[in-house]
Amino acid sequence: MTQTPFEFLLPRMEGADLEKEKGLSRYAALVDKGVAGFILFGGKLEAVKAGLTELQRRASTRLVSMPLIIASDLERGLGQQVKGGTVLPSAMAIGSAYEAGIGEDTLRRTFSCLAAQARWAGINMIFAPVLDINSNPENPIIATRAFREEPETVSRLGVLMIEEIEKQGVYACGKHYPGHGDTHEDSHSAMPVVEKDFKALEEFELKPFRAAIRAGVSAIMTGHLKIPLIDPSGLPATMSKKAIGYLREQLGFKGLVVTDALNMAGTGMKEEQAAGLALEAGANILLHPLDPDKTAGYLLSKKSKKKADAGLLREKRMALLSLPAPEEPDFESCGELSKQIAFKAIKLEGQVRKIETFGLSVIVLSDNPQKLLPFTKTLEELAPGIKVIVNPGRDAKKRPEGNLLLAVHSTPEAWKPPTPALKENIGKYSASDAPWLSFGNPYVIPRVKNRVLTYSDTDDIQREMAKRIAAGRLD
Protein backbone atom coordinates (compact mmCIF):
# COMPACT_ATOMS: atom_id res chain seq x y z
CA MET A 1 0.00 0.00 0.00
CA THR A 2 1.45 3.36 -1.02
CA GLN A 3 2.20 5.69 1.88
CA THR A 4 1.72 9.46 1.64
CA PRO A 5 2.62 12.19 4.16
CA PHE A 6 -1.03 13.29 4.33
CA GLU A 7 -2.04 10.13 6.18
CA PHE A 8 -0.19 11.31 9.30
CA LEU A 9 -1.99 14.67 9.37
CA LEU A 10 -4.97 15.74 11.47
CA PRO A 11 -5.70 19.32 10.29
CA ARG A 12 -8.08 21.74 11.98
CA MET A 13 -11.77 21.64 11.11
CA GLU A 14 -14.22 24.44 11.91
CA GLY A 15 -17.57 22.87 12.71
CA ALA A 16 -19.39 25.97 11.47
CA ASP A 17 -17.88 25.40 8.01
CA LEU A 18 -19.70 22.07 7.72
CA GLU A 19 -22.94 24.02 7.22
CA LYS A 20 -21.53 25.61 4.07
CA GLU A 21 -20.98 23.85 0.77
CA LYS A 22 -17.67 25.65 0.25
CA GLY A 23 -16.40 24.62 3.66
CA LEU A 24 -17.44 21.01 3.25
CA SER A 25 -15.75 20.94 -0.17
CA ARG A 26 -12.50 22.17 1.34
CA TYR A 27 -12.43 19.31 3.85
CA ALA A 28 -13.52 16.83 1.18
CA ALA A 29 -10.48 17.87 -0.88
CA LEU A 30 -8.23 17.03 2.06
CA VAL A 31 -9.98 13.67 2.43
CA ASP A 32 -9.23 13.01 -1.24
CA LYS A 33 -5.57 13.75 -0.54
CA GLY A 34 -5.57 11.11 2.17
CA VAL A 35 -5.50 12.95 5.51
CA ALA A 36 -5.92 10.73 8.56
CA GLY A 37 -8.78 12.88 9.77
CA PHE A 38 -9.44 16.19 11.51
CA ILE A 39 -9.51 17.92 14.87
CA LEU A 40 -12.94 19.52 15.26
CA PHE A 41 -13.63 22.94 16.77
CA GLY A 42 -17.13 24.35 17.19
CA GLY A 43 -20.30 23.95 15.17
CA LYS A 44 -23.91 22.95 15.79
CA LEU A 45 -24.68 19.35 16.62
CA GLU A 46 -26.92 18.37 13.73
CA ALA A 47 -24.79 20.17 11.13
CA VAL A 48 -21.62 18.63 12.53
CA LYS A 49 -23.16 15.17 12.53
CA ALA A 50 -24.38 15.53 8.95
CA GLY A 51 -21.10 16.99 7.69
CA LEU A 52 -18.95 14.33 9.34
CA THR A 53 -21.22 11.58 8.00
CA GLU A 54 -20.72 12.92 4.48
CA LEU A 55 -16.94 13.12 4.89
CA GLN A 56 -16.79 9.56 6.22
CA ARG A 57 -18.82 8.47 3.19
CA ARG A 58 -16.34 10.30 0.98
CA ALA A 59 -13.43 8.53 2.68
CA SER A 60 -15.09 5.15 2.11
CA THR A 61 -15.11 5.70 -1.66
CA ARG A 62 -11.36 6.23 -1.93
CA LEU A 63 -9.20 3.56 -3.54
CA VAL A 64 -7.60 3.01 -0.13
CA SER A 65 -10.74 3.09 1.99
CA MET A 66 -10.30 3.82 5.71
CA PRO A 67 -12.48 5.66 8.23
CA LEU A 68 -11.35 9.13 9.22
CA ILE A 69 -10.24 9.85 12.74
CA ILE A 70 -12.35 12.75 13.97
CA ALA A 71 -10.84 14.09 17.16
CA SER A 72 -11.80 16.93 19.46
CA ASP A 73 -10.81 18.55 22.75
CA LEU A 74 -13.73 17.45 24.90
CA GLU A 75 -12.25 17.66 28.38
CA ARG A 76 -15.52 19.30 29.49
CA GLY A 77 -17.87 17.28 27.34
CA LEU A 78 -19.23 17.61 23.81
CA GLY A 79 -20.69 21.02 24.65
CA GLN A 80 -17.17 22.40 25.08
CA GLN A 81 -16.94 22.40 21.27
CA VAL A 82 -20.33 21.57 19.77
CA LYS A 83 -23.48 23.56 20.47
CA GLY A 84 -26.16 21.13 21.57
CA GLY A 85 -23.86 18.90 23.57
CA THR A 86 -23.59 18.77 27.35
CA VAL A 87 -20.97 20.96 29.04
CA LEU A 88 -19.34 19.20 31.98
CA PRO A 89 -17.68 20.81 34.99
CA SER A 90 -13.91 21.16 34.83
CA ALA A 91 -11.61 18.29 35.73
CA MET A 92 -10.72 20.10 38.96
CA ALA A 93 -14.43 20.29 39.82
CA ILE A 94 -14.72 16.56 39.20
CA GLY A 95 -11.74 16.06 41.51
CA SER A 96 -13.37 18.22 44.18
CA ALA A 97 -16.67 16.30 43.88
CA TYR A 98 -14.72 13.04 44.18
CA GLU A 99 -13.00 14.31 47.31
CA ALA A 100 -16.42 15.32 48.68
CA GLY A 101 -17.68 11.75 48.25
CA ILE A 102 -19.47 11.56 44.93
CA GLY A 103 -19.70 7.94 43.83
CA GLU A 104 -17.54 6.42 41.12
CA ASP A 105 -20.70 5.08 39.52
CA THR A 106 -21.91 8.64 38.95
CA LEU A 107 -18.59 9.59 37.44
CA ARG A 108 -18.57 6.52 35.21
CA ARG A 109 -22.05 7.35 33.91
CA THR A 110 -20.93 10.93 33.27
CA PHE A 111 -17.87 9.87 31.29
CA SER A 112 -19.98 7.35 29.41
CA CYS A 113 -22.39 10.17 28.50
CA LEU A 114 -19.48 12.23 27.21
CA ALA A 115 -18.33 9.43 24.91
CA ALA A 116 -21.85 8.56 23.75
CA GLN A 117 -22.52 12.17 22.76
CA ALA A 118 -19.20 12.34 20.95
CA ARG A 119 -19.98 9.20 18.96
CA TRP A 120 -23.44 10.51 18.11
CA ALA A 121 -21.86 13.67 16.70
CA GLY A 122 -19.37 11.64 14.65
CA ILE A 123 -16.30 12.07 16.87
CA ASN A 124 -14.24 8.94 17.48
CA MET A 125 -11.22 10.27 19.38
CA ILE A 126 -11.41 12.43 22.50
CA PHE A 127 -8.37 14.41 23.57
CA ALA A 128 -8.91 13.62 27.25
CA PRO A 129 -8.27 12.92 30.04
CA VAL A 130 -5.70 15.45 31.12
CA LEU A 131 -3.20 13.34 33.09
CA ASP A 132 -1.15 16.30 34.24
CA ILE A 133 -0.85 16.81 37.99
CA ASN A 134 -1.49 20.43 38.86
CA SER A 135 1.37 20.78 41.32
CA ASN A 136 2.30 24.36 40.34
CA PRO A 137 -0.30 27.03 41.28
CA GLU A 138 1.41 29.46 38.87
CA ASN A 139 0.69 27.21 35.87
CA PRO A 140 -1.27 29.39 33.40
CA ILE A 141 -2.65 26.65 31.13
CA ILE A 142 -3.37 23.53 33.22
CA ALA A 143 -5.03 24.68 36.49
CA THR A 144 -8.69 23.55 36.41
CA ARG A 145 -7.96 21.18 33.51
CA ALA A 146 -6.21 18.81 35.95
CA PHE A 147 -8.17 16.61 38.34
CA ARG A 148 -6.03 17.28 41.40
CA GLU A 149 -2.61 18.11 42.81
CA GLU A 150 -1.59 14.55 43.67
CA PRO A 151 -0.90 11.55 41.41
CA GLU A 152 -3.22 9.05 43.07
CA THR A 153 -6.47 10.93 42.40
CA VAL A 154 -5.36 12.01 38.93
CA SER A 155 -4.55 8.37 38.15
CA ARG A 156 -7.85 7.04 39.47
CA LEU A 157 -10.09 9.59 37.77
CA GLY A 158 -8.07 9.37 34.57
CA VAL A 159 -8.57 5.59 34.51
CA LEU A 160 -12.33 5.92 35.10
CA MET A 161 -12.59 8.36 32.21
CA ILE A 162 -10.47 6.22 29.89
CA GLU A 163 -12.38 3.04 30.64
CA GLU A 164 -15.79 4.60 29.98
CA ILE A 165 -14.67 6.38 26.80
CA GLU A 166 -13.08 3.25 25.38
CA LYS A 167 -16.14 1.12 26.28
CA GLN A 168 -18.16 3.31 23.91
CA GLY A 169 -15.78 2.51 21.05
CA VAL A 170 -14.18 5.95 21.17
CA TYR A 171 -10.42 6.39 21.44
CA ALA A 172 -9.27 8.22 24.58
CA CYS A 173 -6.08 10.27 24.39
CA GLY A 174 -4.26 11.06 27.65
CA LYS A 175 -2.19 14.24 27.77
CA HIS A 176 0.39 15.91 28.02
CA TYR A 177 3.29 13.44 28.30
CA PRO A 178 5.60 13.54 30.25
CA GLY A 179 3.60 15.99 32.41
CA HIS A 180 2.69 19.67 31.98
CA GLY A 181 1.53 20.31 35.55
CA ASP A 182 4.74 21.58 37.13
CA THR A 183 5.43 24.34 34.62
CA HIS A 184 4.90 28.10 34.75
CA GLU A 185 4.52 28.80 31.03
CA ASP A 186 1.85 28.06 28.44
CA SER A 187 3.24 25.83 25.67
CA HIS A 188 0.91 27.60 23.23
CA SER A 189 3.10 30.69 23.48
CA ALA A 190 6.46 29.41 24.80
CA MET A 191 8.38 26.18 25.39
CA PRO A 192 8.10 25.31 29.09
CA VAL A 193 11.04 23.58 30.74
CA VAL A 194 10.68 20.49 32.93
CA GLU A 195 13.77 20.31 35.16
CA LYS A 196 13.48 16.61 35.98
CA ASP A 197 15.00 13.34 34.83
CA PHE A 198 13.09 10.12 34.28
CA LYS A 199 13.69 8.95 37.86
CA ALA A 200 12.06 12.07 39.28
CA LEU A 201 9.24 11.94 36.72
CA GLU A 202 8.55 8.31 37.62
CA GLU A 203 7.99 9.28 41.23
CA PHE A 204 5.29 11.81 40.34
CA GLU A 205 4.35 12.98 36.82
CA LEU A 206 4.46 9.60 35.09
CA LYS A 207 2.23 7.74 37.57
CA PRO A 208 -1.04 8.75 35.84
CA PHE A 209 0.42 7.84 32.44
CA ARG A 210 1.43 4.38 33.69
CA ALA A 211 -2.09 3.90 35.08
CA ALA A 212 -3.62 5.05 31.78
CA ILE A 213 -1.50 2.60 29.80
CA ARG A 214 -2.53 -0.26 32.10
CA ALA A 215 -6.16 0.80 31.56
CA GLY A 216 -5.76 0.46 27.79
CA VAL A 217 -5.70 4.09 26.64
CA SER A 218 -5.58 4.16 22.84
CA ALA A 219 -3.52 7.34 22.42
CA ILE A 220 -1.17 9.62 24.33
CA MET A 221 -0.44 13.21 23.41
CA THR A 222 3.08 14.51 23.86
CA GLY A 223 3.65 18.01 25.18
CA HIS A 224 5.89 20.70 23.76
CA LEU A 225 8.00 20.50 26.90
CA LYS A 226 11.76 20.90 26.99
CA ILE A 227 13.37 18.27 29.24
CA PRO A 228 17.09 19.11 29.32
CA LEU A 229 18.00 16.44 31.89
CA ILE A 230 16.62 13.82 29.49
CA ASP A 231 17.32 15.33 26.09
CA PRO A 232 20.04 18.00 26.15
CA SER A 233 19.47 18.68 22.43
CA GLY A 234 16.82 21.26 23.38
CA LEU A 235 14.06 19.46 21.46
CA PRO A 236 10.71 19.22 23.25
CA ALA A 237 9.21 15.82 24.16
CA THR A 238 7.09 15.98 20.98
CA MET A 239 10.23 15.66 18.87
CA SER A 240 12.50 13.79 21.28
CA LYS A 241 13.46 10.21 20.39
CA LYS A 242 14.53 9.72 24.00
CA ALA A 243 11.19 10.88 25.42
CA ILE A 244 9.02 8.92 22.98
CA GLY A 245 11.39 5.94 23.24
CA TYR A 246 10.90 5.90 27.02
CA LEU A 247 7.14 6.00 26.53
CA ARG A 248 7.34 2.96 24.24
CA GLU A 249 10.09 0.90 25.85
CA GLN A 250 9.88 1.66 29.57
CA LEU A 251 6.20 2.52 30.00
CA GLY A 252 5.18 -0.14 27.49
CA PHE A 253 2.80 2.02 25.46
CA LYS A 254 1.65 0.31 22.26
CA GLY A 255 -0.94 2.84 21.10
CA LEU A 256 -0.92 6.02 19.03
CA VAL A 257 1.48 8.84 19.88
CA VAL A 258 -0.16 12.16 18.98
CA THR A 259 1.72 15.44 18.90
CA ASP A 260 0.27 18.49 20.56
CA ALA A 261 -0.80 21.12 18.00
CA LEU A 262 2.02 21.94 15.58
CA ASN A 263 1.00 25.61 15.34
CA MET A 264 1.91 26.23 18.98
CA ALA A 265 4.96 28.34 19.77
CA GLY A 266 6.14 25.62 22.15
CA THR A 267 7.59 23.66 19.23
CA GLY A 268 10.25 26.34 18.84
CA MET A 269 10.29 26.02 15.05
CA LYS A 270 8.18 26.06 11.89
CA GLU A 271 5.38 23.53 11.96
CA GLU A 272 6.59 21.55 8.96
CA GLN A 273 10.03 21.14 10.57
CA ALA A 274 8.39 20.09 13.82
CA ALA A 275 6.30 17.57 11.88
CA GLY A 276 9.37 15.99 10.31
CA LEU A 277 11.23 15.69 13.61
CA ALA A 278 8.15 14.32 15.39
CA LEU A 279 7.75 11.56 12.81
CA GLU A 280 11.43 10.68 13.09
CA ALA A 281 11.07 10.54 16.87
CA GLY A 282 8.19 8.06 16.62
CA ALA A 283 4.95 10.05 16.56
CA ASN A 284 1.99 8.56 14.67
CA ILE A 285 -0.32 11.58 14.31
CA LEU A 286 0.73 15.15 13.46
CA LEU A 287 -1.89 17.42 14.96
CA HIS A 288 -3.24 20.74 13.71
CA PRO A 289 -0.91 21.77 10.87
CA LEU A 290 -2.19 25.16 9.73
CA ASP A 291 -1.04 24.44 6.17
CA PRO A 292 -1.51 20.71 5.51
CA ASP A 293 -0.25 20.96 1.91
CA LYS A 294 2.93 22.73 2.92
CA THR A 295 3.58 20.26 5.75
CA ALA A 296 2.92 17.25 3.53
CA GLY A 297 5.17 18.71 0.82
CA TYR A 298 7.97 19.20 3.32
CA LEU A 299 7.63 15.63 4.60
CA LEU A 300 7.64 14.30 1.05
CA SER A 301 10.83 16.16 0.14
CA LYS A 302 12.64 15.44 3.39
CA LYS A 303 15.15 12.61 3.25
CA SER A 304 14.44 11.06 6.62
CA LYS A 305 16.88 8.61 8.12
CA LYS A 306 13.96 6.59 9.40
CA LYS A 307 10.83 6.22 7.31
CA ALA A 308 7.72 6.74 9.41
CA ASP A 309 5.46 3.72 9.75
CA ALA A 310 1.75 4.30 9.14
CA GLY A 311 0.84 0.70 10.01
CA LEU A 312 -0.40 1.30 13.55
CA LEU A 313 -2.47 4.32 12.53
CA ARG A 314 -4.04 2.36 9.67
CA GLU A 315 -4.83 -0.48 12.04
CA LYS A 316 -6.56 1.89 14.47
CA ARG A 317 -8.53 3.52 11.67
CA MET A 318 -9.68 0.17 10.26
CA ALA A 319 -10.82 -0.95 13.71
CA LEU A 320 -13.45 1.81 13.61
CA LEU A 321 -15.27 -0.17 10.91
CA SER A 322 -16.37 -2.77 13.45
CA LEU A 323 -18.32 -0.28 15.56
CA PRO A 324 -22.13 -0.50 15.47
CA ALA A 325 -24.12 2.59 14.58
CA PRO A 326 -24.36 4.95 17.57
CA GLU A 327 -27.57 5.28 19.54
CA GLU A 328 -28.91 8.72 20.38
CA PRO A 329 -27.82 9.61 23.94
CA ASP A 330 -30.15 10.82 26.67
CA PHE A 331 -29.02 14.44 26.69
CA GLU A 332 -31.29 15.36 29.58
CA SER A 333 -29.84 12.76 31.94
CA CYS A 334 -26.33 13.77 30.89
CA GLY A 335 -27.16 17.34 31.85
CA GLU A 336 -28.44 16.22 35.25
CA LEU A 337 -25.23 14.31 35.91
CA SER A 338 -23.22 17.39 35.02
CA LYS A 339 -25.25 19.49 37.42
CA GLN A 340 -24.91 16.92 40.20
CA ILE A 341 -21.12 16.94 39.92
CA ALA A 342 -20.94 20.73 39.70
CA PHE A 343 -22.98 21.23 42.88
CA LYS A 344 -21.09 18.50 44.78
CA ALA A 345 -17.80 20.17 43.83
CA ILE A 346 -18.55 23.47 45.58
CA LYS A 347 -16.14 24.01 48.43
CA LEU A 348 -16.79 26.50 51.23
CA GLU A 349 -13.93 27.82 53.32
CA GLY A 350 -14.45 29.91 56.45
CA GLN A 351 -17.63 31.73 57.47
CA VAL A 352 -19.50 32.05 54.20
CA ARG A 353 -22.63 30.01 54.78
CA LYS A 354 -24.73 33.08 55.53
CA ILE A 355 -24.33 36.48 53.92
CA GLU A 356 -26.11 39.77 54.54
CA THR A 357 -27.89 40.83 51.35
CA PHE A 358 -28.96 44.27 52.63
CA GLY A 359 -26.75 46.86 50.96
CA LEU A 360 -24.73 44.12 49.27
CA SER A 361 -22.55 44.93 46.26
CA VAL A 362 -21.29 42.01 44.18
CA ILE A 363 -18.03 42.98 42.49
CA VAL A 364 -17.48 40.88 39.36
CA LEU A 365 -13.85 40.62 38.20
CA SER A 366 -13.32 38.86 34.88
CA ASP A 367 -11.28 38.96 31.66
CA ASN A 368 -14.45 38.07 29.79
CA PRO A 369 -17.60 39.30 31.58
CA GLN A 370 -19.81 37.96 28.75
CA LYS A 371 -19.07 34.43 29.95
CA LEU A 372 -20.49 35.33 33.36
CA LEU A 373 -23.84 36.62 32.08
CA PRO A 374 -25.85 33.66 33.48
CA PHE A 375 -24.59 34.66 36.93
CA THR A 376 -25.08 38.41 36.67
CA LYS A 377 -28.45 38.25 34.90
CA THR A 378 -29.90 35.69 37.33
CA LEU A 379 -28.72 37.74 40.30
CA GLU A 380 -30.23 40.93 38.91
CA GLU A 381 -33.54 39.15 38.25
CA LEU A 382 -33.79 37.50 41.67
CA ALA A 383 -32.39 40.28 43.81
CA PRO A 384 -32.69 43.72 42.14
CA GLY A 385 -31.67 45.34 45.44
CA ILE A 386 -28.19 43.82 45.19
CA LYS A 387 -25.77 45.93 43.17
CA VAL A 388 -23.75 44.10 40.52
CA ILE A 389 -20.62 45.99 39.50
CA VAL A 390 -18.46 44.53 36.74
CA ASN A 391 -14.72 45.31 36.63
CA PRO A 392 -14.66 48.66 38.45
CA GLY A 393 -12.26 50.79 36.41
CA ARG A 394 -9.04 52.22 37.78
CA ASP A 395 -10.42 55.70 37.09
CA ALA A 396 -13.50 55.16 39.22
CA LYS A 397 -13.90 58.03 41.71
CA LYS A 398 -14.42 55.63 44.54
CA ARG A 399 -14.11 51.91 44.87
CA PRO A 400 -17.27 50.28 46.22
CA GLU A 401 -17.04 49.76 49.97
CA GLY A 402 -19.24 48.40 52.69
CA ASN A 403 -20.99 45.06 52.32
CA LEU A 404 -19.16 43.33 49.45
CA LEU A 405 -18.89 39.95 47.80
CA LEU A 406 -16.05 39.49 45.29
CA ALA A 407 -16.83 37.17 42.37
CA VAL A 408 -13.84 36.27 40.19
CA HIS A 409 -13.99 34.44 36.88
CA SER A 410 -10.85 32.98 35.29
CA THR A 411 -10.46 29.77 33.32
CA PRO A 412 -7.31 28.58 31.49
CA GLU A 413 -7.47 29.11 27.73
CA ALA A 414 -4.88 28.67 24.99
CA TRP A 415 -2.84 31.82 24.44
CA LYS A 416 -4.95 33.61 27.10
CA PRO A 417 -3.42 33.65 30.59
CA PRO A 418 -5.07 35.86 33.24
CA THR A 419 -4.50 39.42 32.05
CA PRO A 420 -2.52 42.03 33.99
CA ALA A 421 -5.76 44.03 34.27
CA LEU A 422 -7.53 41.14 36.00
CA LYS A 423 -4.61 40.59 38.36
CA GLU A 424 -4.54 44.31 39.13
CA ASN A 425 -8.27 44.37 39.84
CA ILE A 426 -7.97 41.36 42.14
CA GLY A 427 -5.03 43.01 43.88
CA LYS A 428 -7.12 46.09 44.69
CA TYR A 429 -9.27 43.95 46.97
CA SER A 430 -6.64 41.61 48.35
CA ALA A 431 -6.76 43.29 51.77
CA SER A 432 -10.57 43.22 51.92
CA ASP A 433 -12.24 41.01 54.52
CA ALA A 434 -15.15 40.40 52.12
CA PRO A 435 -15.87 36.82 51.04
CA TRP A 436 -14.61 35.67 47.63
CA LEU A 437 -16.44 33.53 45.09
CA SER A 438 -14.33 31.83 42.43
CA PHE A 439 -15.67 30.64 39.08
CA GLY A 440 -12.87 28.57 37.56
CA ASN A 441 -9.23 28.82 38.58
CA PRO A 442 -9.01 29.10 42.39
CA TYR A 443 -5.35 30.11 42.33
CA VAL A 444 -5.98 33.63 41.01
CA ILE A 445 -7.83 34.78 44.15
CA PRO A 446 -6.19 35.51 47.51
CA ARG A 447 -5.88 32.71 50.05
CA VAL A 448 -8.18 34.44 52.49
CA LYS A 449 -10.22 32.67 55.15
CA ASN A 450 -13.67 33.21 53.60
CA ARG A 451 -13.93 31.72 50.11
CA VAL A 452 -16.29 29.73 47.92
CA LEU A 453 -14.61 27.67 45.20
CA THR A 454 -16.67 26.24 42.33
CA TYR A 455 -13.79 25.33 39.94
CA SER A 456 -16.11 25.78 36.92
CA ASP A 457 -18.10 28.35 34.99
CA THR A 458 -20.94 26.23 33.59
CA ASP A 459 -24.28 27.97 33.25
CA ASP A 460 -25.76 25.69 35.92
CA ILE A 461 -23.17 26.59 38.54
CA GLN A 462 -23.44 30.30 37.74
CA ARG A 463 -27.22 30.30 38.17
CA GLU A 464 -26.99 28.20 41.32
CA MET A 465 -24.57 30.59 42.99
CA ALA A 466 -26.75 33.57 42.00
CA LYS A 467 -29.75 31.88 43.62
CA ARG A 468 -27.80 31.20 46.79
CA ILE A 469 -26.56 34.78 47.04
CA ALA A 470 -30.10 36.10 46.55
CA ALA A 471 -31.27 33.79 49.35
CA GLY A 472 -28.48 34.97 51.68
CA ARG A 473 -26.80 31.57 51.95
CA LEU A 474 -23.83 30.16 50.04
CA ASP A 475 -24.08 26.58 51.30
Steps between C-alpha positions, in 0.01 A plus 500: 500500500645836398575733790452877476590773752135610517399184685685618812320836507202607710427858382262742669131490413255780580165343580318810376651443154318167471176695450641659185555324170831680448627397841396139459669493158825623651507214751391252233804604294725416794325164537575434133866574570500236771507684834458278805214715621434831674493673836157660539431842651150641542183460298139400562423140583276402211713680240817346640346154500378536142828646374715234665273225366550634148878520541515144633297391197748683279791323670334162443498555123875553473716233339660445841186508712544573872282684752613847599611572852289790623651634819404784730599662829208390715648521848173664611265298285364533147354841584852638543523500119161417350185699570232257610730277700527487878762719669663324794666661801877535484730213590589681823129519586471127438798450731337716767170308470695174530672627813158601637374143457321481168477138390716348229184366340379856443832595349502193277152583370612858436806394302289248312259782409791706371615220270148413384433861401832517319422186301154631415658816359749297295807543722706187561802633690481716812804698607446421868564430779757753608750289697705796615530551875436862587786535746593858402240767594671743259428275200304718253362226273428188709334615827134387492573263210675263744304280739714567806842583641602144586569200274268250666175688433611608153581136422170367632276755330702478180450122494124533559474744211712286268309182575159656434612678182659187358194287590298719263738420214660844512876544527615683814819705481682579826707818512758667525790253528731510695300745716409868457384564857821627658569776249447876513462570128233426241639277223267677256719809525836372632692177559472413870794327665464191719809482723471130582652173385309178445560383858337812642218487244431137590444597861230753411406617148511162327277314748173601327646409160601154625148452639347615170712255302397214730137606446540466123506863385512507120706818458735728691573859408852630545557850632724769358711480814876540509661237725872584508591233757362238260570651160772767506443568128235758595224320308165476679350160591288516182814468289727313741596142411607451861166616642283304256737202526451496878124510451520196271775294661479576872132586543398234249262716297385329180241753384502818293740782585336832410688828492355805666393763244782582258398867476591562864805711579618228738645304208766768461504468121289504184220247507621302200844459661336395825291248306807342343686470830192363678460224242868412528464486878212252475176699494204351311269802464605857415238727650365832375733603216372839386615428144453127434626525140818677601565253783434199278725646229780549750466143628501367145819686409681428825751217486429345837744255650208298628187463291189552710274198534129558439409140587376560854293802398343304214421216737327737743303663220385165359386388845237776490318302230390240754305749711119478491301809411476736799179533697366844584609589856267621773613862502273592789645240736851601395417857596372388840821309566701808411297710740534243778879502472518879478296550818689227690829667405425830675741554785435749780786632709448709813182682602313532173187296558290807575540840339322829562322606181393844628721759333702226331718581199626208292826597331555290187863474384553324168704510178183411313185623679279366217574147620358590841165629372299204640626600845451875474163484323355244743618705797349819361169322434475335842640778714470844333602662830848348475742711298702317235813689398716354224874578489506835682740713296822643637362848431192446713460787749448260783531128533184337635523448875280364772325166463683327213527162335784454249422268208799410282485317169814354341539179303815381317484553124759456226704815445289679766653504849335721765557856381698761694176700528323211673792445736507872577127506571530199730794665674291808581285286728763266638488668842119493515333279760209439260428142392626385159317286246711330234366381165780293348864525602522528881866601494437852368315615814664573836531220754270673744296323766155554345474351151264301281668294228294357213788409261268545198301757307216288360166674466352272767759590762473871420122500543523290815742739667282798401200331662695432817624858525146632451383269780779618733668160527797359309475142626 
